[in-house]
Amino acid sequence: MLMRQFLTFSAVVAGGVLIGAGLGLLYAPQSGRVTRGQLQVYAHRAQDEMTHMGGRVSQTMNGLVDKGRMVFSK
């Protein structure tokens, strides 16, 4: 349950960051080409961050499963 809340919170924060960055870039006084390039950079960063976060969650879950196995094997 706690992991699901963490994942939900993380997804909401990441979505908010992306939306805020996107709106900030759309209202910035620069050319469309520059804005699209910046949006691509932010999208790749967000993707990398979510991939990294997914790896950490996976490691945490594997650790919890191993601990559970140890408890039930005694």
N, C-alpha and C positions, 0 to 999 in steps of 0.2 A: 504494500500500500504506500509506504513512504517513497519507494523508488518511483512509482507511478506519479506521485505528486511532484517529485523532483523533475522528472522528465517533462511533465506538463508545464511546470514553471519555466524550465529551460527553453522549451519551445516557444512559450509566450514572450519571454525576454528576447530571444533571437529574432522572432517575428517583429517585435516592436523596434528593435534596432534596425532591421532591414527597412521597415516602412519609414522610420524617421530619417534614415540616411537617404533613401530614395526621394522622399519629399524635399529634403534639404537640397539635394542635387538638382531636382526638377525646377526649383525656384532660384537656383544660383545664376548669376549673370555671366554665363559662358556659352560657348557653342554647343550644339547638340552632340557633335562628335566627341568632344571632351567629356561631356556628361555621360554619354553611353559607355565610354571607356572607364570612367570612375565607377559606374554601376556594375560593370563586369568585375572590376577589382573587388568591390565590396561583396558581390555575390560569391566570388571564389573564396574570399576570406571566411564568409559565413559557412560555406560548404565545408571548408577545412576544419573550422571550429566544431561544427556539428559532428563531423567524422571523428575528430579527436574525443569529443564528449561521449560519443557512442562507444568508443574503445574503452574509455574509463568506466562507463556503466557496465560494459561486458565483463571487464576485469573484476569489478565489485561483485557482480552477480555470480561469477565463477567462484570467487572467494566465499561467498555466502553458501553456495551449494556445497563446496568442500567442507565447510564448517558443519553444515547440516548432516552430511554423510558421516563425519567424525562423531557427532552426537549420537546418531542412530546406530552406529556400528559398535558402540560400547556395550 
